[in-house]
């Protein structure tokens, strides 16, 4: 009671700043990015190493911070009580001390320092790691005692709870790459493409057999020469009569000597062929990428369970799923999507749904059929006798041409408000303009 009031005020201010230090240190240490911290530690950053070591035993770290914080808070509250009683008396002083000092502690020792620490965790945590590491050694016995007493109450509630893994799931990693990184957008899309390889299958990107350009050795020599000269690709499948009868793969750079005359020596042509490589449909892109690397090839035939060739897939097709379109061949310049003046689109039936969605920003279902033709036939459950129209979700489809076993040309209009209820509505199944 003999201590001057001004000294008590100074002591209280010091204790409030000490409380602010402990509060900000707690928030800053918990807010540190573990992956950035690991990177800095591996680069030799001493404060990052020290902080990471402290965070490995979070229970002890929190014990040190809370012991220090509660100690200075209680001391500050006791001194503040004395100050207010001296200034306002024993009747008014205590309630004013409780209300006023609570406000002071909330603003200056809790909210403000924790907000600053949350915004700049490294600036607070790294310098604090020196002090906290020292306090951890000094208060080691006290922290162990507090931890032991707390364990008696905590263990019955948490002893059967498995330790939570700090590893990121695939979806969490996609979120980090897509929204929490400062990488340029093209690099983000590339990384997201790699992460999504496991979700897509070769059926999603393969070139359908109806669109495969190849060499049929059953043709005349003149036709074979023309096919080789006018080929749009550098790698061509070679078959006899039908693509199901594949006999090999031809690299045009090896076919130069075959074009010296107007005739083709078939035995010589077959000597230039690579053994065909077949892969089952449904293979994930990530798996197929590894298979290409293992087989030292970049061209494969996709077959179903009966061995029927469904199409082809190349290494370039998978790489384009990661980095986007980069091919400059002339075939790539032939679009499957034709915009119309009325806002609709005429799309080839064998266009991949994934490509349509990516090109137009649509959300056509891709879980089932892979092509637009397949999507419509799945809902129609039959090949119509004439042109028809139907609605699937928020899209209106109108067939422009009906083939014997497919719908080769389709007009698509996206409505402004997709309807979820009653997603399929037949519009017209008696169009007289049947092809």
NORNORUR-V391294 format. One record per residue. RES is the residue in three letters. SS is DSSP state (2 for helix, 1 for strand, 0 for the rest). PSI is psi in radians with two decimals (NA if undefined). OMEGA is omega in whole degrees, -180 to 180 (999 if undefined). Layout:
RES_SS_PSI_OMEGA, RES_SS_PSI_OMEGA
This chain:
UNK_0_-0.27_180, UNK_0_-0.08_-180, UNK_0_2.32_-180, UNK_0_2.60_-177, UNK_2_-0.68_-178, UNK_2_-0.56_177, UNK_2_-0.64_177, UNK_2_-0.65_178, UNK_2_-0.77_179, UNK_2_-0.74_179, UNK_2_-0.71_179, UNK_2_-0.75_179, UNK_2_-0.75_179, UNK_2_-0.76_-179, UNK_2_-0.63_177, UNK_2_-0.72_177, UNK_2_-0.64_177, UNK_2_-0.70_177, UNK_2_-0.71_178, UNK_2_-0.65_178, UNK_2_-0.84_-179, UNK_2_-0.70_180, UNK_2_-0.80_-180, UNK_2_-0.63_180, UNK_2_-0.73_179, UNK_2_-0.86_-179, UNK_2_-0.76_-178, UNK_2_-0.75_-179, UNK_2_-0.70_-180, UNK_2_-0.40_-176, UNK_2_-0.20_-178, UNK_0_2.37_177, UNK_0_2.03_-175, UNK_2_-0.55_-178, UNK_2_-0.68_175, UNK_2_-0.67_179, UNK_2_-0.74_178, UNK_2_-0.72_179, UNK_2_-0.81_180, UNK_2_-0.69_179, UNK_2_-0.71_179, UNK_2_-0.39_177, UNK_0_-0.04_177, UNK_0_0.23_179, UNK_0_1.99_-173, UNK_2_-0.75_180, UNK_2_-0.64_178, UNK_2_-0.70_177, UNK_2_-0.75_-179, UNK_2_-0.75_179, UNK_2_-0.72_-180, UNK_2_-0.63_178, UNK_2_-0.72_178, UNK_2_-0.69_-177, UNK_2_-0.29_177, UNK_0_-0.42_177, UNK_0_1.27_-175, UNK_2_-0.55_180, UNK_2_-0.71_178, UNK_2_-0.69_180, UNK_2_-0.82_178, UNK_2_-0.60_177, UNK_2_-0.78_179, UNK_2_-0.84_-177, UNK_2_-0.78_-177, UNK_2_-0.63_177, UNK_2_-0.85_180, UNK_2_-0.73_-177, UNK_2_-0.81_-180, UNK_2_-0.61_179, UNK_2_-0.89_-178, UNK_2_-0.57_178, UNK_2_-0.77_-180, UNK_2_-0.72_178, UNK_2_-0.75_180, UNK_2_-0.68_179, UNK_2_-0.70_179, UNK_2_-0.77_-179, UNK_2_-0.69_179, UNK_2_-0.65_178, UNK_2_-0.78_-180, UNK_2_-0.73_-179, UNK_2_-0.84_-178, UNK_2_-0.60_177, UNK_2_-0.70_178, UNK_2_-0.72_-174, UNK_2_-0.61_-172, UNK_2_-0.12_179, UNK_2_2.98_-174, UNK_2_-0.21_180, UNK_2_-0.92_-177, UNK_2_-0.53_-175, UNK_2_-0.87_-177, UNK_2_-0.88_180, UNK_2_-0.66_178, UNK_2_-0.67_178, UNK_2_-0.75_-179, UNK_2_-0.82_-178, UNK_2_-0.86_-176, UNK_2_-0.77_-178, UNK_2_-0.56_175, UNK_2_-0.76_178, UNK_2_-0.78_-180, UNK_2_-0.78_-178, UNK_2_-0.69_180, UNK_2_-0.78_-176, UNK_2_-0.92_-170, UNK_2_-0.36_-177, UNK_2_-0.17_-178, UNK_2_-1.25_-172, UNK_2_-0.94_-176, UNK_2_-0.92_-179, UNK_2_-0.63_-180, UNK_2_-0.61_177, UNK_2_-0.77_178, UNK_2_-0.75_-179, UNK_2_-0.63_179, UNK_2_-0.56_180, UNK_2_-0.53_-178, UNK_0_1.14_-174, UNK_2_-0.70_-178, UNK_2_-0.68_-178, UNK_2_-0.50_-180, UNK_2_-0.76_-172, UNK_2_-0.75_-175, UNK_2_-0.84_175, UNK_2_-0.63_-179, UNK_2_-0.41_-177, UNK_2_-0.53_178, UNK_2_-0.87_-178, UNK_2_-0.77_-178, UNK_2_-0.63_178, UNK_2_-0.69_178, UNK_2_-0.78_179, UNK_2_-0.58_178, UNK_2_-0.66_179, UNK_2_-0.71_-178, UNK_2_-0.75_-176, UNK_0_0.35_-175, UNK_2_-0.82_-178, UNK_2_-0.72_-179, UNK_2_-0.74_179, UNK_2_-0.74_179, UNK_2_-0.69_179, UNK_2_-0.80_179, UNK_2_-0.71_180, UNK_2_-0.71_-180, UNK_2_-0.74_179, UNK_2_-0.71_180, UNK_2_-0.57_-179, UNK_2_-0.56_179, UNK_2_-0.64_-180, UNK_2_-0.56_-173, UNK_2_-0.70_-172, UNK_2_-0.71_179, UNK_2_-0.39_-177, UNK_2_-0.45_-173, UNK_2_-0.05_-174, UNK_0_-0.42_-180, UNK_0_0.06_180, UNK_0_2.15_-179, UNK_0_2.60_178, UNK_0_2.35_-178, UNK_0_2.27_180, UNK_0_2.48_178, UNK_0_0.00_179, UNK_0_2.50_-180, UNK_0_2.39_172, UNK_0_2.99_-179, UNK_2_-0.76_-180, UNK_2_-0.67_178, UNK_2_-0.69_179, UNK_2_-0.64_177, UNK_2_-0.68_179, UNK_2_-0.73_179, UNK_2_-0.81_-179, UNK_2_-0.72_-174, UNK_2_-0.54_-173, UNK_2_-0.41_-174, UNK_0_0.12_-180, UNK_0_2.73_179, UNK_0_0.42_179, UNK_0_2.64_174, UNK_0_2.62_-176, UNK_2_-0.73_179, UNK_2_-0.67_179, UNK_2_-0.64_176, UNK_2_-0.80_-179, UNK_2_-0.62_178, UNK_2_-0.79_179, UNK_2_-0.71_177, UNK_2_-0.62_176, UNK_2_-0.68_178, UNK_2_-0.76_-179, UNK_2_-0.51_-177, UNK_0_-0.01_-179, UNK_0_-0.63_-179, UNK_0_-0.33_-179, UNK_0_-0.46_-177, UNK_0_2.69_178, UNK_1_2.88_-178, UNK_2_-0.42_176, UNK_2_-0.47_-177, UNK_2_-0.43_-174, UNK_2_-0.10_-175, UNK_0_2.71_172, UNK_1_2.10_-177, UNK_1_2.59_-176, UNK_2_-0.53_180, UNK_2_-0.32_-179, UNK_2_0.09_-179, UNK_0_2.25_175, UNK_0_2.16_-177, UNK_1_-3.05_-179, UNK_1_2.10_177, UNK_1_1.92_-175, UNK_0_-0.07_176, UNK_0_-0.12_180, UNK_0_3.01_178, UNK_0_2.86_-180, UNK_2_-0.71_-179, UNK_2_-0.73_179, UNK_2_-0.66_178, UNK_2_-0.77_179, UNK_2_-0.77_179, UNK_2_-0.72_180, UNK_2_-0.70_-180, UNK_2_-0.70_-178, UNK_2_-0.69_-174, UNK_0_0.24_-180, UNK_0_2.41_180, UNK_0_-0.12_-178, UNK_0_2.75_-180, UNK_0_-0.25_178, UNK_1_2.20_-175, UNK_1_2.40_172, UNK_1_2.51_179, UNK_1_2.24_-177, UNK_1_3.04_-180, UNK_0_1.86_178, UNK_0_-0.86_-176, UNK_0_2.60_-176, UNK_0_-0.32_175, UNK_0_-0.34_179, UNK_0_0.99_-179, UNK_1_2.37_177, UNK_1_-0.18_179, UNK_1_-3.06_180, UNK_1_2.30_-177, UNK_1_2.25_171, UNK_1_2.16_-174, UNK_2_-0.46_179, UNK_2_-0.33_178, UNK_2_-0.09_-174, UNK_0_0.16_-178, UNK_2_-0.77_-178, UNK_2_-0.33_179, UNK_2_-0.30_-175, UNK_2_0.25_-178, UNK_0_-0.26_179, UNK_0_3.04_-179, UNK_0_0.03_178, UNK_0_2.70_180, UNK_0_2.20_175, UNK_0_1.81_-174, UNK_2_-0.76_177, UNK_2_-0.68_179, UNK_2_-0.67_178, UNK_2_-0.77_-179, UNK_2_-0.51_178, UNK_2_-0.39_-178, UNK_0_-0.08_-174, UNK_0_2.54_170, UNK_1_2.64_179, UNK_0_2.28_-179, UNK_0_2.53_-179, UNK_0_2.12_-176, UNK_1_2.45_177, UNK_1_2.54_-179, UNK_1_2.55_176, UNK_0_2.65_-179, UNK_0_-0.02_179, UNK_0_2.24_178, UNK_1_2.60_-179, UNK_2_-0.65_-180, UNK_2_-0.67_178, UNK_2_-0.75_-178, UNK_2_-0.60_177, UNK_2_-0.75_176, UNK_2_-0.61_179, UNK_2_-0.73_177, UNK_2_-0.73_-179, UNK_2_-0.71_-179, UNK_2_-0.71_-178, UNK_2_-0.15_-178, UNK_0_0.74_179, UNK_0_2.99_-178, UNK_0_0.31_-176, UNK_1_2.26_-179, UNK_1_2.63_174, UNK_1_2.29_180, UNK_1_2.18_-178, UNK_1_2.69_177, UNK_0_-2.98_-176, UNK_0_-0.28_180, UNK_0_0.08_179, UNK_0_0.13_179, UNK_0_2.33_-179, UNK_1_2.14_179, UNK_1_-0.46_-178, UNK_1_-2.88_179, UNK_1_2.71_176, UNK_1_2.47_-179, UNK_1_2.89_177, UNK_2_-0.66_180, UNK_2_-0.62_179, UNK_2_-0.72_-180, UNK_2_-0.73_-180, UNK_2_-0.61_179, UNK_2_-0.46_175, UNK_2_-0.45_-178, UNK_2_-0.87_-172, UNK_2_-0.03_-179, UNK_0_3.11_-177, UNK_0_2.32_176, UNK_0_-0.08_-177, UNK_0_2.60_178, UNK_0_0.26_-179, UNK_0_2.78_-175, UNK_2_-0.48_-180, UNK_2_-0.55_-179, UNK_2_-0.27_180, UNK_2_-0.06_178, UNK_0_1.84_-174, UNK_0_2.70_173, UNK_0_-0.19_-174, UNK_1_2.22_-178, UNK_1_1.84_179, UNK_1_2.50_-180, UNK_0_2.79_-178, UNK_0_-0.50_-178, UNK_0_0.10_178, UNK_0_-0.11_178, UNK_0_3.07_179, UNK_1_2.35_171, UNK_1_2.11_-173, UNK_1_2.39_177, UNK_1_2.49_-174, UNK_0_-0.57_-177, UNK_0_0.23_174, UNK_0_2.36_-180, UNK_1_2.39_180, UNK_2_-0.63_178, UNK_2_-0.71_179, UNK_2_-0.68_179, UNK_2_-0.81_179, UNK_2_-0.75_-178, UNK_2_-0.67_-177, UNK_2_-0.66_-173, UNK_2_-0.07_-178, UNK_0_0.51_-179, UNK_0_3.11_180, UNK_0_0.85_175, UNK_0_2.50_-178, UNK_0_2.34_-178, UNK_0_0.10_-177, UNK_0_-0.55_-179, UNK_0_-1.91_180, UNK_0_2.64_-177, UNK_0_-0.32_-178, UNK_1_2.84_178, UNK_2_-0.71_177, UNK_2_-0.79_-180, UNK_2_-0.65_179, UNK_2_-0.81_-178, UNK_2_-0.72_-179, UNK_2_-0.55_178, UNK_2_-0.70_-179, UNK_2_-0.60_178, UNK_2_-0.47_180, UNK_0_0.28_177, UNK_0_2.77_174, UNK_0_2.06_-174, UNK_0_2.73_178, UNK_0_-0.47_179, UNK_0_-3.11_180, UNK_0_2.44_-178, UNK_0_2.88_173, UNK_1_2.55_178, UNK_1_2.80_179, UNK_1_2.29_175, UNK_1_1.92_-177, UNK_0_-2.17_-180, UNK_0_0.46_-177, UNK_1_2.38_177, UNK_1_2.21_-177, UNK_1_2.42_176, UNK_1_2.07_179, UNK_1_2.34_179, UNK_1_-0.31_-180, UNK_1_2.38_180, UNK_0_2.08_178, UNK_0_-3.06_-179, UNK_0_-0.60_-177, UNK_0_0.30_-178, UNK_0_2.98_176, UNK_0_1.65_-171, UNK_0_-0.39_-176, UNK_1_2.25_-173, UNK_1_2.37_173, UNK_1_2.33_-177, UNK_1_2.33_175, UNK_1_2.28_176, UNK_1_2.16_178, UNK_0_2.74_-177, UNK_0_-0.58_-178, UNK_0_1.66_179, UNK_0_2.41_179, UNK_0_2.22_-180, UNK_0_-0.62_178, UNK_0_2.45_-179, UNK_0_1.10_-172, UNK_0_-0.31_-175, UNK_1_2.01_179, UNK_1_2.08_177, UNK_1_2.31_-179, UNK_1_-0.70_-175, UNK_1_2.14_178, UNK_0_0.27_179, UNK_0_0.62_-180, UNK_0_2.22_-178, UNK_0_-0.18_-176, UNK_0_0.94_-179, UNK_0_2.34_178, UNK_0_NA_999
